[in-house]
Amino acid sequence: MDHLAACQVCASSALRLVTRIKDHSVSQESFEIVACAVCGAWFTSPRPGPNSIGAYYQSTKYISHTNASTSFVDRIYQLVRKRTLASKHRIITSYRTNGRLLDIGCGTGQFALFMKRKGYQVSGVEPDAGSRSQASTILEHTVHASIEVLPSGSNYDLITMWHVLEHVPDLQPTFASLNHLLAPGGHLLIAIPDRESWDARHYGEAWAAYDVPRHLSHLRRQDLRHLLDQHGFELLRIRPMYFDAYYIALLSEQYEGRNGVSRFLRAGLVGTYSNLVSWTSSAPTSSTMYIARKR
């Protein structure tokens, strides 16, 4: 296990334990979350190191790596994903209608394939070997295991990270690499869960988007603003992601021990209320999209 020595947002060494969260989906182990006493960012620490983290992804429940459609929840995920692919495309076209796109953490390649069919020149990065193989097959070219092994001189007009940043072990070097990989004026789109959403407060330690130990950071809007500004990005827009509240609530209800019809009804109510709180106040939605431009 690796112990975090300093905050990955502000570099302070003043870290304190704030809670322990159970890994409900794979190991059933509990993991500590620490907070920076200076800037307030949260991180999983201690966390599995690079040689052991892979075991925590080896589950059929980790749907983004399997494309499974075996359960009702799987089928809901697939339907929502199809709708969000079109939504993401619409958002991207408002900034750039074509160009070189790098999807980091591309999973089985569904988003990259959608964008390829829309005329973008797509590349992908995916650490998981099984998912990477599937993505390489459907995209008909090599998907790389990490940004470090991208071809020399790689340069992109767009970089997307859909629920990937929270899995990244080293935030500062990653943002430096993102800046290096983007062409001048290029756009960066990041989606992450937000622990300050109403549903996160409602479920507490059962909130599914903590997803320890796979989620290594648990960031808020001010944390992303700070990281983007540090590394030469101008934040253009913050967008709510309303659909995520329902899926996260559905998993959270399961983690609290509910099943059957009541689980779906309660998740629908919680997701709707959380979205209404966000819509009528300054609170974030369960997940948030950040759109930034390289200065």
C-alpha positions in Angstrom: 0.0 0.0 0.0 1.2 3.5 -0.9 0.8 6.3 1.7 0.2 9.8 0.3 2.9 12.1 1.6 1.4 15.4 0.4 -1.8 16.9 -1.0 -1.9 16.5 -4.8 -3.6 19.8 -5.3 -1.6 22.3 -3.1 1.4 20.1 -2.0 0.7 20.6 1.8 1.8 17.7 4.0 -0.9 18.4 6.5 -3.2 15.4 5.8 -5.7 14.1 8.3 -8.1 11.1 8.4 -11.7 12.1 7.7 -13.5 8.8 7.1 -13.3 5.1 6.2 -15.2 3.8 3.2 -16.0 0.2 2.2 -15.3 -1.2 -1.2 -18.7 -2.6 -1.8 -18.2 -3.8 -5.4 -15.1 -6.0 -5.3 -13.0 -6.6 -2.2 -15.4 -5.7 0.7 -12.3 -4.1 2.4 -12.4 -0.6 4.0 -10.1 2.2 3.0 -9.2 5.5 4.6 -9.8 8.9 3.1 -7.6 11.8 4.2 -8.2 15.5 3.8 -5.7 18.3 3.2 -5.9 20.7 6.1 -4.9 23.6 3.8 -7.1 23.3 0.7 -9.6 20.7 1.7 -9.0 18.2 -1.1 -9.7 14.5 -0.3 -7.7 11.4 -1.2 -7.7 7.7 -0.6 -4.6 6.9 1.5 -3.1 4.4 1.9 -4.0 3.1 -1.5 -3.0 0.0 -3.5 0.3 0.6 -5.5 0.7 0.1 -9.2 1.4 -3.6 -8.8 -1.8 -4.4 -6.8 -4.4 -1.9 -7.9 -5.4 -4.0 -10.9 -6.9 -6.7 -8.7 -9.6 -4.2 -7.6 -10.8 -3.8 -11.1 -11.3 -7.5 -11.8 -15.0 -7.8 -11.4 -18.0 -8.3 -13.8 -19.6 -5.5 -11.8 -17.1 -3.0 -13.2 -19.3 -2.4 -16.3 -17.1 0.1 -18.2 -14.6 -2.6 -18.7 -17.0 -5.4 -19.7 -19.8 -4.0 -21.8 -22.0 -6.4 -19.9 -25.8 -6.4 -20.4 -26.6 -9.4 -18.1 -28.6 -7.5 -15.5 -31.3 -4.9 -15.5 -28.9 -2.3 -14.1 -26.4 -3.2 -16.8 -29.0 -2.6 -19.5 -29.9 0.8 -17.9 -26.3 1.7 -18.0 -26.0 0.8 -21.7 -29.1 2.8 -22.6 -28.0 5.9 -20.7 -24.5 5.6 -22.2 -25.9 5.6 -25.7 -27.8 8.8 -24.9 -24.8 10.5 -23.3 -22.6 9.7 -26.3 -24.8 11.9 -28.4 -24.9 14.6 -25.7 -21.1 14.7 -25.4 -20.8 15.0 -29.1 -23.1 18.0 -29.2 -21.2 19.7 -26.4 -17.8 19.1 -28.2 -19.1 20.4 -31.6 -19.9 23.7 -29.9 -16.1 24.1 -29.4 -14.6 22.1 -32.3 -16.4 20.3 -35.1 -13.4 18.1 -36.2 -9.8 17.4 -35.3 -7.5 15.1 -33.4 -9.2 13.7 -30.3 -7.5 11.7 -27.5 -9.8 9.8 -25.2 -7.9 8.9 -22.0 -9.4 6.0 -20.2 -11.4 5.0 -23.2 -12.6 1.7 -21.7 -13.9 -0.6 -24.5 -13.8 2.3 -27.0 -17.5 3.2 -27.3 -17.1 7.0 -27.1 -14.0 7.0 -29.3 -15.9 4.9 -32.0 -18.9 7.3 -31.9 -16.6 10.3 -32.4 -14.6 8.5 -35.2 -17.9 7.9 -37.0 -18.6 11.7 -36.7 -15.4 12.5 -38.5 -12.8 13.1 -35.7 -9.3 11.5 -35.8 -9.4 9.5 -32.6 -6.8 7.9 -30.4 -7.3 6.1 -27.1 -5.5 5.3 -23.9 -6.7 2.5 -21.7 -4.7 0.8 -18.9 -6.9 -2.3 -18.6 -5.6 -4.9 -21.0 -9.0 -6.6 -21.7 -10.7 -3.3 -22.4 -7.8 -2.0 -24.4 -7.9 -5.1 -26.7 -11.7 -4.6 -27.3 -11.1 -0.9 -28.0 -8.3 -1.6 -30.4 -10.4 -4.1 -32.3 -13.4 -1.8 -32.8 -11.3 1.3 -33.6 -9.1 -0.7 -35.9 -5.9 0.8 -34.6 -3.7 0.5 -31.5 -5.0 1.8 -28.2 -2.1 2.6 -25.8 -1.8 1.5 -22.2 -0.8 5.0 -20.9 -0.1 8.5 -22.1 3.6 7.9 -21.4 3.8 5.4 -24.4 1.9 7.6 -26.9 4.0 8.1 -30.1 6.6 10.8 -29.9 5.4 14.2 -30.9 1.7 13.3 -30.3 -0.5 16.4 -30.3 -4.2 16.8 -30.1 -7.0 19.3 -30.5 -9.2 17.7 -27.9 -8.6 15.5 -24.9 -11.4 13.8 -23.0 -11.4 12.1 -19.6 -14.8 10.7 -18.8 -14.7 9.6 -15.1 -11.0 8.9 -15.4 -9.2 11.6 -13.4 -10.4 10.2 -10.1 -8.5 7.0 -10.9 -5.2 8.7 -11.7 -2.5 8.2 -9.0 -0.5 11.4 -9.7 -2.5 14.5 -10.5 0.3 17.1 -11.0 2.3 15.1 -13.6 -0.9 14.2 -15.3 -2.0 17.8 -15.8 1.4 18.7 -17.0 1.2 15.9 -19.6 -2.3 17.1 -20.6 -0.9 20.6 -21.3 2.0 19.1 -23.3 -0.2 16.9 -25.4 -2.7 19.6 -26.3 -2.2 21.9 -29.2 -2.3 25.7 -28.5 -5.9 26.6 -28.0 -6.9 22.9 -27.6 -9.8 21.8 -25.4 -9.8 19.6 -22.4 -13.0 17.9 -21.1 -13.1 16.2 -17.7 -16.0 14.6 -15.9 -15.7 13.6 -12.3 -18.0 12.8 -9.3 -18.5 15.6 -6.8 -18.6 14.8 -3.1 -20.3 18.1 -2.4 -23.5 17.0 -4.3 -26.7 16.5 -2.3 -26.8 12.8 -2.9 -23.2 12.4 -1.7 -24.2 14.0 1.6 -27.4 11.9 1.7 -25.7 8.5 1.4 -22.6 9.4 3.3 -20.2 6.4 3.4 -22.5 4.4 1.2 -22.3 6.9 -1.7 -21.2 4.7 -4.6 -19.1 7.4 -6.3 -16.5 7.1 -3.5 -15.7 3.8 -5.2 -12.5 3.1 -3.1 -9.8 2.1 -3.8 -10.3 2.6 -7.5 -11.1 6.3 -6.9 -7.9 7.8 -5.6 -9.0 11.4 -5.4 -12.4 12.9 -4.4 -12.3 16.4 -5.8 -14.6 19.4 -5.8 -15.1 22.3 -8.2 -12.5 24.5 -6.4 -9.9 21.7 -6.6 -10.4 21.3 -10.4 -10.2 25.1 -10.8 -6.9 25.2 -8.9 -5.4 22.3 -10.9 -6.4 23.7 -14.2 -5.1 27.2 -13.4 -1.8 25.7 -12.2 -1.1 24.0 -15.5 -2.0 26.7 -18.0 -5.7 26.0 -18.7 -8.6 28.5 -18.8 -11.8 27.1 -17.4 -14.5 27.9 -19.9 -17.6 26.2 -18.4 -18.8 23.8 -15.7 -21.7 21.6 -16.8 -24.1 19.5 -14.7 -24.4 15.8 -15.5 -27.9 15.0 -14.4 -28.1 11.3 -15.5 -25.3 10.3 -13.2 -27.3 11.0 -10.1 -29.7 8.2 -10.9 -27.1 5.5 -11.6 -25.0 6.5 -8.5 -28.2 6.5 -6.4 -29.1 3.0 -7.7 -25.8 1.6 -6.7 -25.9 3.4 -3.3 -29.3 2.0 -2.5 -27.9 -1.5 -3.1 -24.9 -0.7 -0.9 -27.4 0.2 1.9 -29.0 -3.2 1.5 -32.1 -2.4 -0.6 -33.2 -4.5 -3.6 -36.2 -5.0 -5.8 -38.7 -2.3 -6.7 -38.1 -0.2 -3.6 -34.4 0.2 -4.6 -35.4 1.7 -8.0 -38.1 3.9 -6.6 -35.9 5.3 -3.9 -33.0 5.9 -6.4 -35.3 7.8 -8.7 -36.5 10.0 -5.9 -33.0 10.7 -4.5 -31.6 11.3 -8.0 -34.4 13.7 -8.9 -34.2 15.6 -5.6 -30.4 15.9 -5.8 -30.7 17.3 -9.3 -33.4 19.7 -8.2 -31.2 20.9 -5.4 -28.4 21.6 -7.9 -30.8 23.3 -10.3 -32.1 25.7 -7.7 -28.9 26.4 -5.8 -25.2 26.5 -6.1 -24.8 22.9 -5.2 -23.1 20.6 -7.8 -24.8 17.6 -9.4 -23.6 14.1 -8.6 -21.0 14.4 -11.4 -19.7 17.5 -13.1 -18.1 18.2 -16.5 -15.3 20.7 -16.8 -14.5 22.3 -20.2 -11.2 24.1 -20.4 -8.9 25.5 -23.0 -5.1 25.5 -23.2 -3.9 29.1 -22.8 
